[in-house]
Structures are given as structure tokens and as C-alpha cells.
């Protein structure tokens, strides 16, 4: 069916239908691993401390934490402390870039249909503000930033390609970009994306089609917050690794409040959510050991070339 359309798509080198990879994905992280673990919504150093403490207590391996409130809403001291903690633990710390539409003065992002622009970068001034966030984060030791606008990604990619931003700065694409097909994913990779957080509701065949056109890691929620779907997909973890390697298995929490932008007024909630995400990761880790014990997971405590661990100046 649809032979003409499928032939046209295939003629451009893209998959023309969604189907599982027969032998799974043979792509890997730089250290040969298939999978890593990400804990999202790590809103500040106190939350990161709690996450690291809980991970040690529950014997959970974490490779990356990400933050949603943004570089703009953190003090220099807070960013430096997150960089120090991440460097000490050997994990990547990814901070969200810049002001975005849902916190700006525009009305569309706050309307019933506003989700389509909620995390976009509005206007040339905001692009400059976002770039300033990137400069500041890098100067304070952060080596990974979260991007939610394709124009901003293109800007950052061009500046890195020209050598005006450092080559060790990595761009993590936010779930708010809504990556839902292989051509979009390929275009973002071409623009400079180093890791792609795909839409939370994609089937395994749809994810496999994205993997077939990309080389950078995919970030996949196995439990997603309610405002991005609220899906619980733990039993798919082995298949996700098999089909989507290299992949970051990402643990959100359902039935939880939206804490963006965070701060001292809701810090205890953010800390409790951080600890619970680690407990969820323990559940996933145990499931994987039962059903896919030979899965190759990046080992902690070893330098990893493609992990953007913060750099702390002496």
C-alpha cells in the first residue's frame, strides 16, 4: 500500500514504514554500552545531593541528571555547586537554556493551544538571552545544555562548528521539541543535536525508525510526567534498549506536581520527587537484571568520552 509515497521517502534514504529492527540496533555509546540512566527535573544542588545520596543507598547507577527551571533562574553559586557535585560523581549535568515562551509576556503560550509554542524561543532578543545562558553555564563548568527550539539549536550548532563555542559543549534536545518521526530527528542531528529526547508516546516500531536514521543517543521516558503523557513503560525497557541503543532510560514520576520554575518555596517537594525518581530507577534496574541481564550499561567511575561531565577549575 501507498507504494508511490513510500518509494519517494525511501529514495531520499529515509525509512518509509515503521518496523522493528530485526537484529536490534548495533549502535553504541563511545564506551560500547547500550544504555545509560537519566534522572530528570534535578532542580538545583540540594536536589542533586539528595539524588546522589539516594542512588548510593539504593545502589542505583546514574549517568546523567537534567534540570528544567533553566540557567537564568540559578545563581552562580548554585551552578558552580551543581558542577562540583556532578564532577565528583562523574555524571553529566544538563541545564535548560534560557527564557522561553511559556514564561514570557506573550499570550499564545498561556492559551488552551499554547503547548505548541510553550518552550520556543521568541524573537531575536530571546535568542541572544539564550546564548548568554549558554556562555554563562559553560564558564561555570557545565558542559551540557538542554535546548527546546530548532532555531536556537541551529545557532548553537553553527557557533560550535565555527569554533566560537567549545567542541566539548553538548546539546541535549528537550522532550518539549516533540520529536516524532525519523526525518525530524535526522534534521536535528544535522543541526548539532548530541542527544534527542523523543516524544513520550511513540511505539517501538516508530522508535526503531528514528533510530535507523540517527546515530546520537535517544532519551526515552519509561515513566513520563502527566503533562507529557503520563505513560508507564517499565516492561518495555529491554525492548527499548534492544531497538534503540544507544539510549538513555529516563525516569519521570506520574501523579506529581509541575515544579517549574523551582526554588526554595517548593524545594522539599523537588527533593522528594528526586528521591522517588531514583527509587523508580531501582525498579527499572531490577527489571532489567531479570529480563535482560546481558544488557551493556555504562560503568560508573570510569571516564567516558561522550559523557559531558562538568569541569571544575581548581
SVG drawing of the C-alpha trace seen along z (x, -y; Angstrom):
<svg xmlns="http://www.w3.org/2000/svg" viewBox="-8 -42 51 55">
<polyline fill="none" stroke="black" stroke-width="0.4" points="0.0,0.0 1.0,-3.6 3.8,-2.4 4.4,-5.8 4.7,-7.7 6.9,-5.0 9.2,-4.8 9.7,-8.6 10.6,-8.6 12.9,-5.6 14.5,-7.3 15.8,-10.0 17.3,-7.5 14.7,-7.6 12.6,-4.7 9.3,-4.5 7.5,-2.5 7.7,-1.8 9.0,1.6 11.3,3.2 14.9,3.7 15.3,7.4 18.6,7.7 18.1,4.7 20.3,1.6 24.0,2.3 24.8,-1.3 26.6,-2.0 27.9,-4.7 31.6,-5.6 32.4,-3.0 30.5,-0.2 27.4,-0.4 23.8,-0.1 22.1,-2.1 22.5,-4.7 20.2,-6.2 18.9,-9.8 17.1,-11.4 15.2,-14.5 14.0,-17.6 17.0,-17.9 16.3,-21.4 19.4,-22.7 22.2,-21.5 20.1,-20.3 18.1,-18.1 21.2,-16.7 22.7,-16.0 19.5,-14.1 19.6,-12.1 23.2,-11.1 22.6,-10.1 19.5,-8.0 21.4,-6.4 24.2,-5.4 21.7,-4.0 19.7,-2.0 22.8,-1.0 21.5,-2.7 23.7,-3.7 23.1,-7.2 24.9,-8.7 23.1,-12.0 20.8,-14.4 18.8,-17.2 17.2,-20.3 14.1,-22.2 14.0,-25.6 16.8,-26.9 20.2,-28.6 18.5,-32.0 16.9,-31.2 20.0,-29.9 22.7,-31.8 26.3,-31.4 27.0,-29.7 24.2,-27.1 25.5,-26.4 29.1,-26.0 27.8,-23.6 25.9,-21.5 29.1,-21.4 31.1,-20.4 28.7,-17.6 28.4,-16.3 32.2,-16.3 32.7,-14.5 30.1,-11.8 31.3,-11.5 27.9,-12.2 26.6,-14.6 24.7,-17.7 22.4,-19.2 20.8,-22.6 17.9,-24.1 18.8,-27.1 17.2,-30.4 13.9,-32.1 11.1,-30.6 7.7,-31.4 5.6,-30.0 7.3,-32.3 7.4,-35.3 4.9,-38.1 3.2,-36.6 -0.4,-35.2 -0.3,-32.2 1.8,-30.0 -0.7,-30.6 -3.8,-29.8 -5.6,-26.4 -3.5,-25.6 -0.3,-27.1 1.6,-23.8 2.7,-24.1 5.0,-27.1 5.4,-26.7 9.2,-26.1 10.0,-28.1 12.5,-30.9 10.6,-34.1 12.3,-36.8 16.0,-37.7 16.4,-39.2 15.4,-36.0 17.9,-34.1 20.6,-36.4 19.4,-35.9 19.5,-32.1 23.0,-32.3 24.1,-34.3 22.8,-31.5 25.0,-29.0 28.1,-31.2 27.4,-31.6 26.8,-27.9 29.9,-26.9 32.0,-29.5 30.8,-28.0 31.8,-24.4 28.6,-23.0 29.3,-21.0 25.7,-20.0 22.7,-22.3 19.1,-21.5 17.6,-23.0 13.9,-23.2 13.9,-25.3 15.3,-24.2 16.4,-27.8 18.3,-28.1 19.9,-24.6 20.9,-25.8 22.5,-28.9 24.4,-26.9 25.4,-24.2 26.8,-26.9 28.7,-28.6 30.3,-25.3 31.1,-24.4 32.9,-27.7 34.8,-27.3 33.0,-30.2 31.6,-27.7 33.7,-24.9 33.7,-21.5 33.1,-19.8 29.8,-21.6 26.9,-19.1 23.4,-19.9 20.6,-17.8 17.2,-18.2 14.3,-18.6 11.2,-16.4 9.3,-19.7 10.6,-19.7 8.1,-16.9 10.4,-14.7 8.0,-12.2 9.5,-11.0 12.8,-9.9 13.2,-12.9 12.8,-15.5 15.3,-13.5 17.8,-13.4 17.5,-17.2 18.1,-18.0 21.1,-15.8 22.4,-17.6 21.9,-20.9 24.1,-19.8 22.0,-17.8 24.1,-15.4 21.2,-13.6 17.5,-13.5 14.6,-13.3 11.9,-11.8 8.1,-12.2 6.9,-10.1 4.1,-8.2 6.0,-6.5 5.6,-2.8 8.7,-0.5 8.4,-0.4 8.2,-4.2 11.3,-4.5 13.1,-2.0 12.5,-4.1 14.0,-7.1 17.0,-5.0 17.6,-3.8 18.2,-7.4 20.2,-8.7 23.5,-8.0 23.3,-10.1 21.7,-8.7 17.9,-8.7 16.5,-9.8 13.3,-7.8 11.0,-8.2 9.8,-4.9 7.7,-6.9 6.7,-10.3 5.2,-13.2 1.4,-13.7 1.9,-16.9 3.8,-15.0 1.6,-11.9 1.9,-10.1 3.0,-6.8 4.4,-3.9 6.5,-1.6 8.8,0.3 8.3,3.7 9.4,2.2 12.9,1.3 14.6,4.4 13.0,3.9 13.8,0.2 17.4,1.0 17.5,3.7 15.8,1.5 17.1,-2.0 20.7,-1.6 22.4,-3.9 19.6,-5.0 19.2,-7.0 16.4,-5.3 14.7,-8.3 12.7,-8.1 10.0,-10.7 7.1,-10.4 3.4,-10.3 0.9,-11.9 3.3,-14.6 3.1,-18.4 4.8,-20.5 7.7,-22.2 8.9,-24.6 10.3,-27.1 11.6,-25.7 13.1,-27.4 13.2,-27.4 9.4,-27.7 9.0,-24.1 12.4,-22.7 11.2,-19.9 8.8,-18.7 11.6,-18.8 13.9,-16.8 11.2,-14.2 10.5,-13.9 14.2,-13.5 14.5,-10.7 11.4,-8.9 12.8,-9.1 15.9,-7.2 13.6,-4.6 11.9,-4.3 15.3,-3.8 16.0,-1.0 12.7,0.7 13.9,0.4 17.4,1.7 16.0,4.8 13.6,5.5 16.5,5.2 18.6,7.6 15.8,10.2 14.8,9.9 17.9,8.7 20.9,9.5 23.4,9.2 22.4,5.6 25.6,3.5 25.3,0.5 28.0,-2.2 30.0,-1.5 30.3,-4.2 33.7,-5.6 35.3,-5.4 36.0,-8.4 33.6,-8.2 34.4,-10.2 30.8,-11.1 29.5,-11.9 29.5,-15.7 30.7,-15.6 31.2,-19.2 34.7,-20.6 35.6,-22.3 38.5,-24.6 40.9,-24.3"/>
</svg>
